[in-house]
Amino acid sequence: MTAELVRGQNHPLSQARLEIRVSAGTPIVAAATLGDEDGRAHSVEWVAHPGAPTLPGLEVSRQAAADHRLAVDLDALSAEVHRVSVLLALPMGVGGPVSFGSAAVPFVAVTGLDGTEVASYTITGLDAESAVVALELYRRQGAWKVRAVGQGYAGGLAELLTDQGLPQAPQLATSINSAVVEGLARSLQAPPPRTPEGDRSRQTATSALGPDQSGSPYTTQGATGPYPGAEGATGPYGGAPGRPDGGASATDPAATQPTPAVPSSGGPIDYSHPRRQNAAPPPPPPTAPPAEPGQPARPVAGDATGWSMDERLYNQVWGMFEDLARTTAAYRSAVDFADTRLEKELDQVLSDPRSRIGGQGDAARETAQAKHVQLVDQAREALERDLVQLTAEADVVEPALPVAYARWDNPAWHAYRVPMEMPMAFRLGDLQLPESDPLRIPMLVRLPLERGLWIDAGRTAASDGSFADSHELRQLAMESAVAHTARLLAVHPADEFTVHVIDPAGSGAQALAPLVRAGVLAAPPAVGAAGVADVLGRLTQRVDLVQMAVRGGAADSLPPGFDTSQQLLVVNDFPHGFDDRAVNQLRYLADEGPAVGVHLMMVADREESSAYGPLLDPLWRGLLRLTPVPDDHLADPWVGHAWTYEPCLVPHGSQVLEQVLAQVAAARAKYR
């Protein structure tokens, strides 16, 4: 049972290994001090903060953020330690709130490692304070307890640390704030494994939908792309997922659990939901306003579970995707059943010579047709009802999305500021099904990227034949790549995302102009064979170096001045200007790069690259195929729906991309 504490209240702790989760709604600094029996910290070595985030049995966040997770192992603490105080402070000089009275109310929860909440505390009553002791874990008669403190300090971290008994408090407070503002505490490490954390509160079924090897749930439809995925329009799982004649329903979890496909390149794909678990974390989602009697509940933005509004919206979008997949599967299954039943009944009529002609046969055929129409109408009515509800939800959710999830025409971009932490995911485009037009679901892909992107510049990307001019399609593909690149730059903290471009023949100069003019590229686009070799050589060497450091547990020993930011390589016009060595380097970057923060975005025509034969097959399979025009090449791993993907492009004539890139460039200039 979760204990909701008030100031001064305590609660026993039965576990030694804990997480302390903080949700503040605005970037804050999280730190912790160790105290003796009198609650006094002996020295600065008893303080865990962004500049020194790790102590025995204690680890805090390395930078200011709206949400934090602090790790505590009570058994690993020194015998001298009798108290762990969790400190929250507003960073100074970053343009945010200067006191907690003008910021969102912080929420703190103590949980087990499995996410099960032990105790929580909402810190109310703060006004001019800019630092607060949120709660403390303390040892009493050999047992540990948690106490809600909520003691604020108008003098900020310096006053708080002085009260903790530290004579060097002013200097330590200054160094902590400097580490946050200047980004000195950022360290390079391998991306952590994705663990299930969250579920959509309104879902009762537990269908498996999740990332393949990219952190994305989307695979590629068989005939239209090179990836292992659906084996046809009805999916790889044996046709329709449910039948209205007493078989499995599309909303039955047993009907939607897929059999994991095994790609030709290796092991099975993990189809588990990337944020799903049995116990949902607080705080609770917003409550929908009461609905009219007999009407469905009114949708609200953020009605899924999560530790922040961004996480709730992410899970809500996932829920909408799941709901649309289920309701469409049910509709298609019902129509398929109606068609099968009609064929069976007509066959029975024709098989009886007495009913082939005359009034009896006509009546039997009319009855069969009427039953068919009735079944299809019922299925369509249920589909329309669900689509109305989903459309209403989309109308509420879309305007509330943060910039990482928002379309380029969303007003949220007009209030854009360079973030202080990387979001959970970012938007690559929209997804829809033929039955759902005009409803579109945002296509969100987890960060950091675990799989590169391939922007298809070939004519197969325009399946409707509307682009007879291959040059026009190539140009549109490059514009799509620039839009995706700009969004990735925009959603990362300043100086934590570096972009390299290879454009051997210079054909992408026009599309790349916004990135070049803004000065957000690591260097001008590389041209010619020499430029290709130089960029690929440096990035390959980087992957080798970081791999050795990480595997050897010596990430801190990287050369001084080593750029620890995420790296993106955008390649245009492949394979022009690439020899066999360069092709092998690209394959290496696609396979090994994501684990150490090096990502690949290819703008290429698969047909033109076929001369390399099977050499490139592993490369194509390792990338997520996107198109510059709407195309139904993506498949969900439940029932194999052919989802139509639409890229997220900047509206014609809009200056939003240039405005965003200008802010990114200005923020990056401060770190140089």
C-alpha positions as CSV (number, residue, x, y, z in Angstrom):
1,M,0.0,0.0,0.0
2,T,1.5,3.4,-1.0
3,A,1.9,5.9,1.8
4,E,1.1,9.5,0.8
5,L,3.1,11.5,3.3
6,V,2.6,15.0,4.6
7,R,5.3,17.2,6.0
8,G,6.9,15.6,9.0
9,Q,5.3,12.2,8.5
10,N,7.5,9.1,8.3
11,H,7.1,5.6,6.9
12,P,9.2,2.4,7.3
13,L,11.3,1.1,4.5
14,S,11.5,-2.7,3.9
15,Q,13.8,-2.6,0.9
16,A,17.5,-1.6,0.8
17,R,17.7,-0.8,-2.9
18,L,15.4,2.0,-3.8
19,E,14.8,4.7,-6.4
20,I,13.7,8.2,-5.5
21,R,11.8,9.7,-8.4
22,V,11.3,13.4,-8.8
23,S,8.8,15.2,-11.0
24,A,8.9,19.0,-11.0
25,G,7.5,20.3,-14.3
26,T,10.5,22.6,-14.7
27,P,14.3,21.8,-14.8
28,I,15.7,21.5,-11.3
29,V,18.9,20.2,-9.7
30,A,18.7,17.1,-7.7
31,A,21.4,16.3,-5.1
32,A,21.8,14.4,-1.9
33,T,23.8,14.7,1.3
34,L,24.9,12.0,3.7
35,G,24.7,12.7,7.4
36,D,25.9,11.3,10.6
37,E,23.8,10.6,13.7
38,D,23.4,14.3,14.2
39,G,22.5,14.9,10.6
40,R,25.8,16.7,9.8
41,A,27.7,16.2,6.6
42,H,31.4,15.8,7.3
43,S,32.8,17.2,4.0
44,V,32.0,17.9,0.4
45,E,32.8,14.2,-0.2
46,W,29.5,13.5,1.6
47,V,27.5,15.3,-1.1
48,A,26.3,13.7,-4.4
49,H,25.6,16.4,-7.0
50,P,25.7,16.8,-10.8
51,G,29.5,17.5,-10.6
52,A,30.1,14.4,-8.5
53,P,27.0,12.3,-9.0
54,T,28.2,9.0,-7.4
55,L,28.9,8.0,-3.8
56,P,29.0,4.5,-2.3
57,G,25.3,3.5,-2.2
58,L,24.1,6.7,-3.9
59,E,23.8,8.1,-7.4
60,V,22.1,11.3,-8.6
61,S,21.3,12.9,-12.0
62,R,24.2,14.5,-13.9
63,Q,22.2,17.6,-15.0
64,A,19.2,19.7,-14.4
65,A,16.0,18.1,-15.6
66,A,12.3,18.2,-14.9
67,D,12.3,14.5,-13.9
68,H,15.0,12.7,-11.9
69,R,15.7,9.2,-10.7
70,L,18.1,8.9,-7.8
71,A,19.5,5.4,-7.0
72,V,20.0,4.4,-3.3
73,D,21.5,1.2,-1.9
74,L,21.1,1.5,1.9
75,D,23.2,-1.6,2.5
76,A,26.1,0.0,0.6
77,L,26.3,3.1,2.8
78,S,29.1,3.5,5.3
79,A,28.3,2.6,8.9
80,E,28.9,6.3,9.7
81,V,26.0,7.3,7.6
82,H,22.7,7.6,9.4
83,R,20.8,9.9,7.1
84,V,20.4,10.6,3.4
85,S,18.8,14.0,2.6
86,V,17.4,14.5,-0.9
87,L,17.9,18.1,-2.0
88,L,16.1,20.0,-4.9
89,A,17.2,23.4,-6.2
90,L,16.4,25.7,-9.0
91,P,19.4,26.3,-11.3
92,M,20.5,29.9,-11.4
93,G,21.2,31.8,-14.6
94,V,19.3,29.6,-17.0
95,G,16.2,31.7,-17.5
96,G,13.8,29.5,-15.5
97,P,11.8,30.2,-12.3
98,V,13.8,31.8,-9.5
99,S,11.7,30.4,-6.7
100,F,9.5,27.4,-6.1
101,G,6.5,29.7,-5.6
102,S,6.5,30.5,-9.3
103,A,7.2,26.9,-10.4
104,A,5.1,23.7,-10.5
105,V,4.8,21.9,-7.2
106,P,7.5,19.2,-6.9
107,F,6.4,15.6,-6.4
108,V,8.8,13.0,-4.9
109,A,8.3,9.2,-4.6
110,V,10.3,6.4,-3.1
111,T,9.9,3.2,-5.1
112,G,11.4,-0.2,-5.4
113,L,13.5,-1.2,-8.3
114,D,10.5,-2.7,-10.0
115,G,8.7,0.6,-9.9
116,T,6.4,-0.3,-6.9
117,E,5.8,2.8,-5.0
118,V,6.6,2.8,-1.2
119,A,5.9,6.4,-0.3
120,S,5.2,9.7,-2.0
121,Y,5.3,13.4,-1.0
122,T,4.0,16.5,-2.8
123,I,6.0,19.5,-1.6
124,T,3.5,22.2,-1.0
125,G,3.7,25.5,0.8
126,L,6.9,26.8,-0.9
127,D,7.1,30.5,-1.9
128,A,10.4,32.4,-2.2
129,E,12.5,29.4,-1.6
130,S,14.9,28.3,-4.4
131,A,16.2,25.2,-2.6
132,V,14.4,22.6,-0.5
133,V,15.2,19.4,1.5
134,A,12.5,17.2,0.0
135,L,12.8,14.2,2.2
136,E,15.3,12.1,4.1
137,L,16.0,8.5,4.6
138,Y,17.2,7.9,8.2
139,R,18.4,5.0,10.3
140,R,16.7,4.4,13.6
141,Q,17.4,1.3,15.8
142,G,18.9,-0.6,12.9
143,A,15.9,0.0,10.6
144,W,15.5,2.6,7.8
145,K,12.6,5.0,7.4
146,V,11.6,7.8,5.1
147,R,10.4,11.2,6.4
148,A,8.8,14.0,4.4
149,V,10.7,17.2,5.2
150,G,9.8,20.0,2.8
151,Q,12.2,22.5,4.4
152,G,12.8,25.4,2.0
153,Y,15.6,27.9,1.8
154,A,15.3,31.4,0.3
155,G,19.1,31.6,0.2
156,G,19.3,28.7,-2.2
157,L,21.7,25.9,-2.2
158,A,24.4,27.8,-0.3
159,E,22.1,28.4,2.7
160,L,20.8,24.8,2.6
161,L,24.3,23.2,2.5
162,T,25.4,25.5,5.3
163,D,22.5,24.2,7.4
164,Q,23.7,20.7,6.6
165,G,27.0,21.6,8.4
166,L,29.3,22.2,5.5
167,P,31.7,25.1,6.0
168,Q,32.5,25.1,2.3
169,A,28.8,25.5,1.4
170,P,29.0,28.7,-0.7
171,Q,31.9,27.3,-2.9
172,L,30.1,24.0,-3.3
173,A,26.9,25.6,-4.3
174,T,28.7,27.7,-6.9
175,S,30.5,24.7,-8.3
176,I,27.2,22.7,-8.5
177,N,25.4,25.5,-10.4
178,S,28.4,25.9,-12.7
179,A,28.4,22.2,-13.5
180,V,24.8,22.4,-14.4
181,V,24.9,25.6,-16.5
182,E,28.1,24.7,-18.4
183,G,27.3,21.1,-18.8
184,L,30.5,19.9,-17.1
185,A,28.9,16.9,-15.6
186,R,27.9,15.2,-18.8
187,S,29.7,11.9,-19.2
188,L,29.7,9.4,-22.1
189,Q,28.3,5.9,-21.4
190,A,26.6,3.2,-23.3
191,P,22.8,3.6,-23.7
192,P,21.0,1.8,-20.9
193,P,18.6,-1.0,-21.9
194,R,15.0,-0.1,-22.3
195,T,12.9,-1.4,-19.5
196,P,9.1,-1.4,-19.4
197,E,7.9,1.6,-17.5
198,G,4.3,2.6,-17.9
199,D,1.0,1.6,-19.4
200,R,-2.0,3.3,-20.7
201,S,-4.5,3.4,-17.8
202,R,-7.6,3.0,-19.9
203,Q,-6.3,-0.2,-21.6
204,T,-7.4,-3.5,-20.2
205,A,-5.9,-5.8,-22.8
206,T,-2.1,-6.4,-22.9
207,S,-1.2,-6.8,-26.5
208,A,2.4,-7.0,-27.4
209,L,3.6,-4.1,-29.4
210,G,7.0,-2.7,-29.2
211,P,10.4,-2.0,-30.7
212,D,12.2,-4.2,-33.0
213,Q,15.9,-3.6,-33.0
214,S,15.4,0.1,-33.3
215,G,13.2,1.1,-30.3
216,S,10.5,1.6,-32.9
217,P,7.4,-0.7,-33.2
218,Y,7.3,-0.4,-36.9
219,T,8.6,-3.1,-39.3
220,T,8.5,-2.9,-43.1
221,Q,5.8,-4.5,-45.2
222,G,7.2,-7.5,-47.1
223,A,6.7,-6.7,-50.8
224,T,7.5,-3.0,-50.6
225,G,10.7,-2.9,-48.7
226,P,13.9,-4.8,-47.8
227,Y,13.2,-5.6,-44.2
228,P,11.7,-8.7,-42.6
229,G,8.2,-7.8,-41.6
230,A,4.7,-8.6,-42.6
231,E,4.2,-11.3,-45.2
232,G,1.3,-9.7,-47.0
233,A,-1.7,-7.4,-46.4
234,T,-3.1,-9.7,-43.7
235,G,0.1,-9.9,-41.7
236,P,2.4,-12.7,-40.7
237,Y,0.2,-14.2,-38.0
238,G,-2.2,-16.3,-40.0
239,G,-4.8,-13.8,-41.4
240,A,-7.5,-12.0,-39.5
241,P,-7.0,-11.8,-35.7
242,G,-10.6,-12.5,-34.7
243,R,-14.0,-13.6,-35.9
244,P,-17.4,-12.4,-34.8
245,D,-18.7,-16.0,-35.0
246,G,-17.4,-17.0,-31.6
247,G,-13.7,-17.1,-32.4
248,A,-11.0,-14.9,-30.9
249,S,-11.9,-11.2,-30.8
250,A,-9.5,-8.5,-31.9
251,T,-9.7,-7.1,-28.4
252,D,-8.8,-10.4,-26.8
253,P,-5.1,-10.4,-25.8
254,A,-4.7,-14.0,-27.0
255,A,-5.8,-12.9,-30.4
256,T,-3.3,-10.1,-30.8
257,Q,-0.2,-11.8,-29.3
258,P,2.2,-12.2,-32.3
259,T,4.6,-15.0,-32.9
260,P,7.9,-13.1,-33.1
261,A,9.4,-13.2,-36.6
262,V,13.1,-14.0,-36.9
263,P,14.9,-11.7,-39.3
264,S,17.4,-13.2,-41.6
265,S,20.2,-11.2,-40.0
266,G,19.9,-12.8,-36.5
267,G,17.8,-13.4,-33.4
268,P,14.2,-12.8,-32.7
269,I,12.7,-9.3,-32.5
270,D,11.4,-8.2,-29.1
271,Y,7.8,-7.1,-29.5
272,S,7.2,-6.1,-25.9
273,H,5.7,-2.6,-25.3
274,P,8.6,-0.2,-24.6
275,R,6.9,1.5,-21.6
276,R,4.5,-1.2,-20.3
277,Q,4.4,-2.7,-16.8
278,N,1.8,-4.1,-14.4
279,A,2.1,-1.4,-11.7
280,A,1.5,2.1,-13.1
281,P,3.5,4.9,-11.5
282,P,2.1,8.1,-10.0
283,P,1.2,10.9,-10.3
284,P,-2.3,10.1,-11.5
285,P,-3.3,11.2,-14.9
286,P,-5.7,14.2,-15.3
287,T,-9.3,13.5,-14.7
288,A,-11.6,13.8,-17.7
289,P,-14.6,16.2,-17.3
290,P,-17.9,14.4,-16.6
291,A,-19.6,13.2,-19.7
292,E,-23.3,13.4,-20.5
293,P,-25.4,10.4,-19.4
294,G,-25.0,7.6,-22.0
295,Q,-22.1,9.3,-23.7
296,P,-18.5,8.2,-23.7
297,A,-16.0,10.0,-21.5
298,R,-14.6,13.2,-22.8
299,P,-11.0,12.8,-23.8
300,V,-8.2,14.8,-22.1
301,A,-4.6,15.2,-23.0
302,G,-2.3,13.2,-20.8
303,D,-4.8,10.6,-19.5
304,A,-2.1,7.8,-19.6
305,T,0.2,7.0,-16.7
306,G,3.6,8.4,-16.4
307,W,6.0,10.4,-14.3
308,S,5.8,13.6,-16.4
309,M,3.3,15.1,-18.9
310,D,5.7,14.2,-21.7
311,E,5.7,10.5,-20.7
312,R,1.9,10.5,-20.3
313,L,1.4,12.0,-23.7
314,Y,3.9,9.4,-25.2
315,N,1.9,6.6,-23.6
316,Q,-1.4,8.1,-24.7
317,V,-0.2,8.2,-28.3
318,W,0.8,4.6,-28.0
319,G,-2.7,3.8,-26.6
320,M,-4.3,5.6,-29.6
321,F,-2.1,3.6,-32.0
322,E,-3.1,0.3,-30.2
323,D,-6.8,1.3,-30.2
324,L,-6.8,2.1,-33.9
325,A,-5.0,-1.1,-34.7
326,R,-7.5,-3.2,-32.7
327,T,-10.7,-1.5,-33.9
328,T,-9.6,-1.8,-37.6
329,A,-8.6,-5.4,-37.1
330,A,-12.1,-6.1,-35.6
331,Y,-13.7,-4.3,-38.6
332,R,-11.7,-6.2,-41.2
333,S,-12.3,-9.5,-39.5
334,A,-16.0,-8.9,-39.3
335,V,-16.1,-8.0,-43.0
336,D,-14.1,-11.0,-43.9
337,F,-16.4,-13.2,-41.9
338,A,-19.4,-11.6,-43.6
339,D,-17.9,-12.3,-47.1
340,T,-17.0,-15.9,-46.2
341,R,-20.5,-16.5,-44.8
342,L,-22.1,-15.0,-48.0
343,E,-20.0,-17.2,-50.2
344,K,-20.9,-20.3,-48.2
345,E,-24.6,-19.6,-48.3
346,L,-24.5,-18.9,-52.0
347,D,-22.6,-22.1,-52.6
348,Q,-25.3,-23.9,-50.7
349,V,-28.0,-22.4,-52.9
350,L,-26.2,-23.3,-56.1
351,S,-25.4,-26.8,-54.9
352,D,-29.1,-27.6,-54.6
353,P,-30.7,-28.1,-58.1
354,R,-34.1,-27.3,-56.6
355,S,-33.1,-23.8,-55.6
356,R,-30.9,-22.8,-58.6
357,I,-33.9,-21.3,-60.5
358,G,-37.2,-19.9,-59.6
359,G,-38.4,-17.9,-56.7
360,Q,-37.0,-20.1,-54.0
361,G,-33.4,-19.5,-55.2
362,D,-33.9,-15.8,-55.6
363,A,-35.3,-15.5,-52.1
364,A,-32.3,-17.5,-50.6
365,R,-29.8,-15.2,-52.4
366,E,-31.6,-12.1,-51.2
367,T,-31.6,-13.4,-47.7
368,A,-27.9,-14.1,-47.9
369,Q,-27.2,-10.7,-49.3
370,A,-29.3,-9.0,-46.6
371,K,-27.4,-10.9,-43.8
372,H,-24.1,-9.8,-45.4
373,V,-25.2,-6.1,-45.6
374,Q,-26.4,-6.3,-42.0
375,L,-23.1,-7.7,-40.7
376,V,-21.0,-5.2,-42.6
377,D,-23.2,-2.3,-41.5
378,Q,-22.9,-3.5,-37.8
379,A,-19.1,-3.7,-38.2
380,R,-19.0,-0.3,-39.8
381,E,-21.1,1.2,-37.1
382,A,-18.8,-0.1,-34.4
383,L,-15.7,1.2,-36.4
384,E,-17.3,4.6,-36.9
385,R,-18.1,4.9,-33.2
386,D,-14.5,4.1,-32.2
387,L,-13.1,6.4,-34.8
388,V,-15.3,9.3,-33.5
389,Q,-13.9,8.8,-30.1
390,L,-10.3,8.5,-31.3
391,T,-10.7,11.6,-33.5
392,A,-11.9,13.5,-30.5
393,E,-9.0,12.3,-28.5
394,A,-6.5,13.2,-31.3
395,D,-8.1,16.7,-31.5
396,V,-7.3,17.2,-27.8
397,V,-3.9,15.5,-27.8
398,E,-2.3,17.0,-30.9
399,P,-2.3,20.7,-29.6
400,A,-0.9,19.6,-26.2
401,L,2.1,17.7,-27.6
402,P,5.6,19.1,-26.7
403,V,7.8,20.1,-29.6
404,A,9.6,16.7,-29.8
405,Y,6.2,15.1,-30.6
406,A,4.5,18.0,-32.4
407,R,4.1,18.7,-36.1
408,W,6.0,21.6,-37.5
409,D,2.8,23.6,-37.7
410,N,2.1,23.2,-34.0
411,P,2.1,26.6,-32.2
412,A,4.4,24.9,-29.6
413,W,7.3,25.6,-31.9
414,H,6.8,29.4,-31.6
415,A,7.7,29.1,-27.9
416,Y,10.6,26.8,-28.6
417,R,13.6,26.9,-26.3
418,V,16.7,24.6,-26.5
419,P,15.9,21.8,-24.0
420,M,18.1,20.9,-21.0
421,E,17.6,17.2,-21.4
422,M,16.8,14.7,-24.2
423,P,13.1,13.7,-24.4
424,M,11.8,10.1,-24.4
425,A,11.1,10.2,-28.1
426,F,10.6,12.3,-31.2
427,R,8.2,12.4,-34.0
428,L,9.1,11.0,-37.4
429,G,5.8,11.5,-39.1
430,D,2.2,10.3,-39.0
431,L,0.5,6.9,-39.5
432,Q,-3.0,6.1,-40.8
433,L,-5.0,3.2,-42.1
434,P,-7.4,3.4,-45.1
435,E,-10.5,3.0,-42.9
436,S,-9.3,5.8,-40.6
437,D,-8.8,8.7,-43.0
438,P,-8.5,11.5,-42.0
439,L,-7.4,10.3,-38.5
440,R,-3.6,10.2,-38.1
441,I,-1.6,9.0,-35.2
442,P,1.9,10.5,-34.5
443,M,4.7,8.1,-35.2
444,L,7.0,8.4,-32.2
445,V,10.5,6.8,-32.1
446,R,12.4,6.4,-28.8
447,L,15.6,8.3,-28.1
448,P,18.5,7.7,-28.2
449,L,18.1,6.2,-31.6
450,E,19.0,2.5,-31.7
451,R,18.6,2.1,-35.4
452,G,19.5,4.4,-38.3
453,L,17.1,5.8,-40.9
454,W,16.9,5.3,-44.6
455,I,15.0,8.0,-46.6
456,D,14.0,6.3,-49.8
457,A,14.8,8.5,-52.8
458,G,13.8,5.8,-55.4
459,R,10.7,5.7,-57.5
460,T,9.3,2.9,-55.4
461,A,8.8,5.5,-52.7
462,A,6.1,7.1,-54.8
463,S,3.9,4.1,-55.4
464,D,1.1,6.1,-57.0
465,G,3.4,7.1,-59.8
466,S,2.9,10.8,-59.1
467,F,6.6,11.6,-59.3
468,A,7.8,10.8,-62.8
469,D,10.7,13.1,-62.3
470,S,13.3,11.3,-60.2
471,H,15.2,14.5,-59.5
472,E,12.1,16.0,-57.9
473,L,11.7,12.9,-55.7
474,R,15.4,13.0,-54.7
475,Q,15.0,16.6,-53.7
476,L,11.9,15.9,-51.6
477,A,13.8,13.0,-49.9
478,M,16.6,15.3,-49.0
479,E,14.2,17.9,-47.7
480,S,12.7,15.1,-45.5
481,A,16.1,14.3,-44.2
482,V,16.8,17.9,-43.3
483,A,13.5,18.2,-41.5
484,H,14.3,15.0,-39.4
485,T,17.8,16.3,-38.8
486,A,16.6,19.7,-37.6
487,R,14.1,18.1,-35.3
488,L,16.9,15.9,-33.8
489,L,19.0,18.9,-33.2
490,A,16.1,20.8,-31.7
491,V,15.1,18.2,-29.2
492,H,18.6,17.6,-27.8
493,P,20.4,19.8,-25.3
494,A,22.9,22.3,-26.8
495,D,26.2,20.7,-27.7
496,E,24.8,17.1,-27.1
497,F,24.1,16.4,-30.8
498,T,26.6,16.7,-33.6
499,V,25.7,16.4,-37.3
500,H,28.0,15.4,-40.1
501,V,26.9,15.4,-43.8
502,I,28.4,13.6,-46.8
503,D,27.2,14.9,-50.1
504,P,29.7,13.6,-52.7
505,A,28.4,15.4,-55.7
506,G,26.9,18.4,-54.0
507,S,23.4,17.6,-55.3
508,G,21.8,18.2,-51.9
509,A,23.2,21.7,-51.5
510,Q,19.8,23.4,-51.9
511,A,18.0,21.2,-49.3
512,L,21.0,21.5,-46.9
513,A,21.1,25.2,-47.1
514,P,19.1,25.9,-43.8
515,L,21.5,23.7,-41.8
516,V,24.6,25.3,-43.5
517,R,23.4,28.8,-43.0
518,A,22.5,28.3,-39.4
519,G,26.0,26.9,-38.7
520,V,24.7,23.8,-36.9
521,L,26.8,21.3,-38.8
522,A,30.1,20.0,-37.4
523,A,31.7,21.0,-40.7
524,P,30.6,21.9,-44.3
525,P,29.1,19.0,-46.2
526,A,31.9,16.6,-47.3
527,V,32.2,16.3,-51.1
528,G,34.2,14.1,-53.4
529,A,35.8,10.8,-52.7
530,A,38.4,12.4,-50.3
531,G,35.6,14.0,-48.2
532,V,33.8,10.7,-48.0
533,A,36.9,8.9,-46.8
534,D,37.8,11.5,-44.3
535,V,34.4,11.6,-42.5
536,L,33.9,7.9,-42.5
537,G,37.4,7.3,-41.3
538,R,36.9,9.7,-38.3
539,L,33.6,8.3,-37.3
540,T,34.8,4.7,-37.6
541,Q,37.8,5.5,-35.5
542,R,35.5,7.2,-32.9
543,V,33.3,4.0,-32.7
544,D,36.4,1.9,-32.2
545,L,37.7,4.2,-29.5
546,V,34.5,4.5,-27.5
547,Q,33.8,0.8,-27.7
548,M,37.2,0.0,-26.2
549,A,36.7,2.6,-23.5
550,V,33.2,1.4,-22.6
551,R,34.0,-2.3,-22.7
552,G,37.1,-1.7,-20.6
553,G,35.2,0.3,-18.0
554,A,37.4,3.3,-18.7
555,A,35.0,5.8,-20.3
556,D,36.6,8.6,-18.2
557,S,39.9,8.0,-19.8
558,L,38.9,9.3,-23.2
559,P,41.2,11.9,-24.6
560,P,40.8,15.5,-23.2
561,G,38.3,17.5,-25.2
562,F,36.7,14.4,-26.6
563,D,33.2,15.3,-28.0
564,T,30.8,13.1,-25.9
565,S,27.7,14.2,-27.8
566,Q,25.5,12.0,-30.0
567,Q,26.7,11.9,-33.6
568,L,24.5,11.8,-36.7
569,L,25.9,11.1,-40.2
570,V,23.6,12.2,-43.1
571,V,24.6,10.5,-46.3
572,N,23.2,11.8,-49.6
573,D,23.4,10.3,-53.1
574,F,24.7,6.9,-52.1
575,P,26.4,5.0,-53.7
576,H,28.0,7.8,-55.8
577,G,31.5,8.5,-54.5
578,F,31.6,5.3,-52.4
579,D,34.2,2.5,-52.9
580,D,34.1,-0.9,-51.3
581,R,36.0,0.3,-48.3
582,A,33.5,3.2,-47.7
583,V,30.6,0.8,-48.1
584,N,32.0,-1.5,-45.4
585,Q,32.6,1.4,-43.1
586,L,28.9,2.4,-43.6
587,R,27.8,-1.1,-42.7
588,Y,30.1,-1.0,-39.6
589,L,28.6,2.4,-38.5
590,A,25.1,1.1,-39.0
591,D,25.8,-2.0,-36.9
592,E,28.1,-0.8,-34.2
593,G,27.5,3.0,-34.1
594,P,24.1,3.3,-32.3
595,A,25.4,1.5,-29.1
596,V,28.1,4.2,-28.7
597,G,26.1,7.2,-29.9
598,V,26.9,7.3,-33.7
599,H,23.8,7.2,-35.9
600,L,23.3,6.9,-39.6
601,M,20.7,8.6,-41.9
602,M,20.9,7.5,-45.5
603,V,19.2,9.3,-48.4
604,A,19.4,6.7,-51.2
605,D,17.7,4.8,-54.0
606,R,17.8,1.1,-53.3
607,E,17.5,0.1,-57.0
608,E,20.6,2.2,-57.9
609,S,22.5,0.5,-55.1
610,S,21.7,-3.0,-56.2
611,A,25.0,-3.2,-58.1
612,Y,26.7,-4.0,-54.8
613,G,24.5,-7.1,-54.5
614,P,24.1,-8.9,-51.2
615,L,26.9,-6.8,-49.7
616,L,24.4,-4.1,-48.8
617,D,21.5,-6.3,-47.6
618,P,22.6,-6.2,-44.0
619,L,22.9,-2.4,-44.2
620,W,19.3,-2.0,-45.5
621,R,17.9,-4.4,-43.0
622,G,19.6,-2.4,-40.2
623,L,17.9,0.8,-41.1
624,L,14.3,2.0,-40.7
625,R,12.9,2.8,-44.1
626,L,11.0,6.1,-44.4
627,T,9.6,7.7,-47.5
628,P,9.4,11.4,-48.6
629,V,5.8,10.8,-49.8
630,P,2.9,8.9,-48.2
631,D,3.4,5.2,-48.6
632,D,1.9,2.1,-46.9
633,H,5.2,0.2,-46.3
634,L,5.1,0.0,-42.5
635,A,3.5,-2.8,-40.6
636,D,2.6,-3.2,-36.9
637,P,3.8,-6.5,-35.3
638,W,0.3,-7.4,-34.0
639,V,-1.8,-8.2,-37.1
640,G,0.4,-6.8,-39.9
641,H,-1.7,-3.8,-40.8
642,A,-0.2,-1.9,-43.7
643,W,0.1,1.5,-42.1
644,T,0.5,4.5,-44.4
645,Y,3.4,6.7,-43.3
646,E,3.4,10.4,-44.0
647,P,6.7,12.4,-43.3
648,C,6.6,15.3,-40.9
649,L,7.6,18.2,-43.2
650,V,7.8,21.9,-42.7
651,P,4.8,23.7,-44.2
652,H,5.5,25.5,-47.4
653,G,6.6,29.1,-46.8
654,S,7.0,28.6,-43.1
655,Q,10.1,30.1,-41.4
656,V,9.8,27.9,-38.3
657,L,12.7,25.6,-39.3
658,E,15.1,28.6,-39.7
659,Q,13.9,30.1,-36.4
660,V,14.5,26.9,-34.5
661,L,17.9,26.3,-36.1
662,A,18.9,29.9,-35.2
663,Q,18.1,29.2,-31.5
664,V,20.0,25.9,-31.6
665,A,23.0,27.7,-33.2
666,A,22.9,30.5,-30.6
667,A,22.8,27.9,-27.7
668,R,25.6,25.9,-29.2
669,A,27.8,29.0,-29.6
670,K,27.8,29.4,-25.8
671,Y,29.5,26.0,-25.3
672,R,32.3,26.6,-27.8
